[in-house]
Amino acid sequence: MVTELERLERRKRRAYIIGVVLLAGLIGSNALQVTLQVAAPPINWVHIVTWSAALVLVALLPALLTRRVPLLPTEIGLYVTGSVIVLVGLAELLLVRDGPVLDRLPLLLGLQYWALGILIIMGFLMLGRWGGLILGTLVLATSAGLTAITIVGEASAGHPTQELLFALIRMHVLLLVVLVLVWVLTGLREQIDRALERADLLANLAMTDPLTGLANRYAAEERFGAELANARRSGQPLAVLMLDLDHFKRINDSHGHDAGDQVLVSISKAIQAEMRGEDLLARWGGEELVALLPHTDLDGAAYLAERCRAAVAGARPLNLMVTASIGAAELAPDESYRSLLQRADLALYRAKSSGRNQVVLANDNPVVDGASGA
């Protein structure tokens, strides 16, 4: 069974693969343009670092394509590489290019600082609330440091700095607001996820027998209603088995209730192993189990019941010889599920009264219980 976390990991891997391919393709096209340009400036350290980072991104693709590599180290590698690309680009705009930085301010604010904002948000998406906060703070601090160096350099060169200073401060304040806001929202999302996990756990506990892990009586009755409606709508057969362990009280009296619990758990697993994926095995009460068999007629139920009886006899939990009596019944037209269960229970009673450790099939006459079906 695929869990929700596994589905989330698969979706994240697919999204990262698309992002890596697009970003690597963008950097690759830029590299090709620079190398083919006739009057191109010489290739500098910015080009080398950026292109190397693109190669690292491509090298991470196999880790994304296979589940053998854990996702977290891959995410950290992606984030660090993306940070290098963005921060090197920022350093190039602030420190490497000739001329006043103020002339490049629209490009600086409109492109590179928005890339920082995306980088901060991606940190939270990849690494969660606290990992995103730490890495986002480091990115923002690095950007602020580059900005401070730029302002000092511009002032030393005699370039105007007041407008540039105010613009860059406003942008860093905006990025700080984004960092705090996403941190808060990520915390709320994690609280909601934990609440949903607790709700799922409580719902599962409400529908599960705590000893055997099988569905409990409440869950079985809900499923009975749904399968009964489906059988009537589709015209497919529906059958049930009522199973009861023979002389189970003797086990509790002779070996203790802990031993009785272990026996019940082992027998439940043995019977469950005989069920199909669509079948439902539930603990009805005490040592009594019920099996709901969709799309199964009486012959099919009898065959499965005999397999279950043999599985119980061959299980020998705690080296004890345990047997089961089983009653089987098939749903009759317009019969209620309570009538169906009563007929299976009567068949079970006949199995016990005629020697135990056997399968008895119910008669074809529905029990009149005043219910038209529920």
C-alpha positions in Angstrom: 0.0 0.0 0.0 1.4 3.4 -1.0 1.3 5.9 1.8 0.6 9.6 1.3 4.2 10.5 2.2 5.4 8.2 -0.6 3.0 9.9 -3.0 4.2 13.3 -1.9 7.8 12.2 -2.5 7.0 11.0 -6.0 5.3 14.3 -6.8 8.3 16.3 -5.4 10.8 14.2 -7.4 8.8 14.9 -10.6 8.6 18.6 -10.0 12.3 18.8 -9.2 13.2 16.9 -12.4 11.2 19.4 -14.5 12.7 22.4 -12.7 16.3 21.0 -13.1 15.8 20.4 -16.8 14.4 23.9 -17.4 17.0 25.7 -15.4 19.9 23.6 -16.8 18.5 24.3 -20.3 18.3 28.0 -19.6 21.9 28.1 -18.4 23.1 26.0 -21.2 21.5 28.3 -23.8 23.2 31.2 -22.1 26.5 29.5 -22.2 26.1 28.7 -25.9 25.2 32.4 -26.6 28.2 33.7 -24.8 30.7 31.3 -26.5 29.3 32.0 -30.0 29.0 35.7 -29.7 31.4 37.5 -32.0 32.2 40.4 -29.8 31.7 38.6 -26.5 33.5 39.6 -23.4 36.0 37.2 -22.0 34.7 34.3 -20.0 35.1 35.1 -16.3 34.7 33.3 -13.0 30.9 34.1 -12.9 30.4 32.1 -16.1 32.6 29.2 -14.9 30.8 29.0 -11.5 27.3 29.2 -13.1 28.0 26.7 -15.7 29.6 24.3 -13.2 26.5 24.6 -11.1 24.4 23.7 -14.1 26.5 20.6 -14.5 25.9 19.7 -10.9 22.2 20.0 -11.4 22.3 17.7 -14.4 24.4 15.2 -12.3 21.7 15.2 -9.6 19.1 14.0 -12.2 19.9 10.3 -11.6 19.3 10.8 -7.9 15.9 12.2 -8.6 15.0 9.5 -11.1 15.6 6.6 -8.6 14.1 6.1 -5.2 17.3 4.3 -4.1 18.8 7.7 -3.2 17.1 9.4 -0.2 15.3 12.6 -1.2 16.6 14.8 1.6 20.3 14.8 0.6 19.2 15.4 -3.0 17.0 18.3 -2.0 19.9 19.8 0.0 22.1 19.4 -3.1 19.5 21.1 -5.3 19.0 24.0 -2.9 22.8 24.6 -2.4 23.4 24.5 -6.2 20.4 26.8 -6.8 21.7 29.2 -4.1 25.1 29.3 -5.7 23.6 30.2 -9.1 21.4 33.0 -7.7 24.0 34.5 -5.4 26.7 34.4 -8.0 24.3 36.1 -10.4 23.6 38.7 -7.7 27.3 39.2 -7.1 27.9 39.7 -10.8 25.3 42.5 -11.0 26.5 44.2 -7.9 30.3 43.8 -8.0 31.6 42.6 -11.4 29.9 44.7 -14.0 31.4 48.1 -14.9 29.5 51.4 -14.3 27.3 52.6 -11.5 25.1 50.0 -10.0 22.2 52.5 -10.0 22.1 52.1 -13.8 21.3 48.4 -13.3 18.8 48.9 -10.5 15.7 47.9 -12.5 17.3 44.7 -13.6 18.6 44.1 -10.1 15.2 44.6 -8.4 13.1 43.0 -11.1 15.1 39.9 -11.7 17.7 38.9 -9.2 15.9 39.8 -6.0 12.7 38.0 -7.1 15.0 35.0 -7.7 16.0 35.3 -4.0 12.4 35.4 -3.0 11.7 32.2 -5.0 14.8 30.6 -3.4 13.6 31.4 0.1 10.2 29.9 -0.6 11.7 26.8 -2.2 13.8 26.3 1.0 10.6 25.9 3.0 9.0 23.6 0.4 12.0 21.4 0.3 13.3 21.3 3.8 10.3 22.2 6.0 9.8 25.0 8.5 13.1 25.1 10.4 15.4 24.0 7.6 13.8 26.6 5.3 14.2 29.3 8.0 17.9 28.5 8.5 18.8 28.4 4.8 16.6 31.4 4.0 18.3 33.4 6.7 21.7 32.4 5.3 20.7 33.4 1.8 19.3 36.7 3.0 22.3 37.5 5.1 24.6 36.7 2.1 22.6 39.1 -0.1 22.7 41.8 2.6 26.5 41.4 2.9 26.9 41.7 -0.9 24.7 44.8 -0.8 26.8 46.4 2.0 30.0 45.8 0.1 28.4 47.3 -3.0 27.3 50.5 -1.2 30.8 51.0 0.2 32.3 50.4 -3.2 29.9 52.8 -4.9 30.6 55.5 -2.3 34.3 55.0 -2.7 34.0 55.4 -6.5 32.0 58.6 -6.1 28.8 57.2 -7.5 25.4 58.3 -6.0 24.3 55.9 -3.3 21.2 57.3 -1.6 18.6 56.1 -4.0 20.4 52.8 -4.4 20.7 52.3 -0.6 17.0 53.0 0.0 15.9 50.7 -2.9 18.1 47.8 -1.7 17.0 48.2 1.9 13.3 48.2 0.9 13.9 45.0 -1.1 15.7 43.3 1.8 12.9 44.3 4.1 10.4 42.8 1.6 12.4 39.6 1.5 12.6 39.4 5.3 8.8 39.8 5.3 8.5 36.9 2.8 10.8 34.8 5.0 8.8 35.4 8.2 5.4 35.0 6.4 6.4 31.7 4.8 7.8 30.5 8.1 4.5 31.2 9.8 2.4 29.7 7.0 4.7 26.6 7.0 4.1 26.2 10.7 0.4 26.4 10.3 0.5 23.8 7.5 2.5 21.5 9.6 0.0 21.9 12.5 -2.8 21.1 10.0 -0.9 18.0 8.7 -0.4 16.8 12.3 -4.1 17.3 13.1 -5.1 15.4 10.0 -2.7 12.6 10.9 -4.2 12.4 14.4 -7.7 12.4 12.9 -6.8 9.6 10.5 -5.3 7.7 13.4 -8.4 8.1 15.6 -10.6 7.1 12.7 -8.5 4.0 12.1 -8.6 3.2 15.8 -12.4 3.5 15.8 -12.6 1.0 13.0 -9.9 -1.5 14.1 -9.8 -4.2 16.7 -6.9 -3.3 18.9 -5.8 -6.9 19.6 -5.9 -8.5 16.2 -5.6 -5.4 14.0 -8.7 -6.6 12.0 -11.7 -4.5 11.3 -14.0 -4.3 14.3 -17.8 -4.9 14.4 -18.6 -1.3 13.7 -16.4 -1.2 10.6 -17.8 -4.5 9.4 -21.4 -3.3 9.7 -20.6 -0.2 7.7 -19.0 -2.3 5.0 -21.9 -4.7 5.1 -24.3 -1.9 4.2 -22.1 -0.7 1.3 -21.6 -4.2 -0.1 -25.3 -5.1 0.2 -26.3 -2.1 -1.8 -23.7 -2.9 -4.4 -24.8 -6.5 -4.7 -28.4 -5.4 -5.2 -27.4 -2.8 -7.8 -25.1 -5.0 -9.8 -26.8 -8.4 -9.3 -23.5 -9.9 -8.1 -23.5 -12.6 -5.3 -22.5 -11.8 -1.8 -21.6 -14.3 0.9 -20.5 -14.2 4.6 -18.7 -16.6 6.9 -19.1 -16.8 10.6 -16.1 -18.4 12.3 -15.8 -19.4 15.9 -12.8 -21.1 17.6 -13.7 -24.4 19.3 -13.3 -24.7 23.0 -11.5 -21.4 23.2 -12.5 -21.0 26.9 -10.4 -24.0 27.7 -7.3 -22.2 26.4 -8.0 -19.2 28.6 -8.7 -21.4 31.6 -5.7 -23.7 31.1 -3.1 -21.3 29.8 -4.3 -17.8 30.8 -5.8 -14.9 28.9 -2.5 -13.7 27.6 -2.0 -17.1 25.8 -5.6 -16.8 24.6 -4.9 -13.4 23.1 -1.8 -14.7 21.3 -3.8 -17.6 19.9 -6.4 -15.3 18.7 -3.9 -13.0 17.0 -2.1 -16.0 15.3 -5.4 -17.5 14.1 -6.6 -14.2 12.8 -3.4 -13.8 10.7 -3.8 -17.4 9.4 -7.3 -16.7 8.3 -6.5 -13.3 6.9 -3.9 -14.9 4.7 -6.6 -16.9 2.9 -8.7 -13.8 2.2 -8.7 -12.0 -1.2 -8.0 -8.3 -1.5 -11.6 -7.4 -1.7 -12.7 -9.6 1.2 -13.2 -8.2 4.7 -12.3 -10.2 7.9 -13.5 -8.6 11.1 -13.6 -9.5 14.8 -17.2 -9.8 15.6 -16.8 -10.4 19.3 -14.7 -12.6 21.6 -13.3 -15.4 19.6 -15.9 -15.0 16.8 -14.8 -13.7 13.4 -16.9 -12.7 10.4 -15.8 -12.6 6.8 -17.6 -10.6 4.1 -17.0 -12.0 0.6 -18.2 -9.7 -2.3 -18.8 -11.3 -5.7 -18.9 -14.8 -4.1 -21.6 -17.4 -4.3 -22.3 -20.2 -1.8 -20.0 -22.6 -3.5 -17.1 -20.1 -3.5 -17.8 -19.3 0.2 -17.7 -23.0 1.0 -14.4 -23.4 -0.8 -12.9 -20.4 1.1 -14.4 -21.6 4.4 -12.7 -25.0 4.1 -9.4 -23.3 3.3 -9.8 -21.2 6.4 -10.7 -24.2 8.6 -7.6 -26.0 7.3 -5.5 -22.9 8.0 -6.7 -22.7 11.6 -6.0 -26.4 12.2 -2.5 -26.1 10.7 -1.5 -22.9 12.5 -0.8 -24.5 16.0 -0.1 -21.3 17.9 1.9 -21.8 21.1 2.1 -25.4 19.9 -1.6 -25.8 20.7 -4.1 -27.7 18.6 -6.8 -25.1 17.7 -9.8 -25.7 15.4 -12.7 -23.6 14.1 -16.3 -24.1 13.2 -17.6 -22.1 10.3 -21.0 -21.2 9.0 -21.4 -19.9 5.4 -24.4 -18.2 3.8 -25.1 -16.4 0.5 -27.4 -13.3 0.2 -30.9 -14.1 -1.0 -33.0 -11.7 -3.1 -34.3 -8.8 -1.0 -32.7 -10.2 2.2 -31.3 -7.8 4.8 -27.7 -8.2 6.0 -29.0 -9.0 9.5 -30.9 -11.9 8.1 -27.9 -13.0 6.1 -25.7 -13.0 9.3 -28.4 -14.8 11.3 -28.5 -17.6 8.7 -24.7 -17.9 8.8 -24.8 -17.9 12.6 -27.3 -20.7 12.6 -25.1 -22.7 10.3 -22.2 -22.0 12.7 -24.3 -23.3 15.5 -25.1 -26.5 13.6 -21.3 -26.9 12.9 -20.6 -26.7 16.6 -23.5 -28.9 17.7 -22.6 -31.7 15.2 -18.9 -32.1 16.2 -17.0 -28.8 15.5 -14.0 -28.3 13.2 -16.2 -28.3 10.1 -18.0 -26.1 7.6 -21.8 -26.0 7.4 -23.7 -24.2 4.7 -26.8 -22.2 5.6 -30.3 -23.0 4.2 -31.7 -20.8 1.4 -34.6 -19.4 3.5 -34.1 -15.8 4.7 -34.7 -15.2 8.4 -37.8 -13.0 8.9 -36.6 -10.1 11.1 -38.8 -7.3 10.1 -36.1 -5.5 8.1 -36.3 -5.0 4.4 -32.6 -4.5 4.2 -30.0 -2.2 5.8 
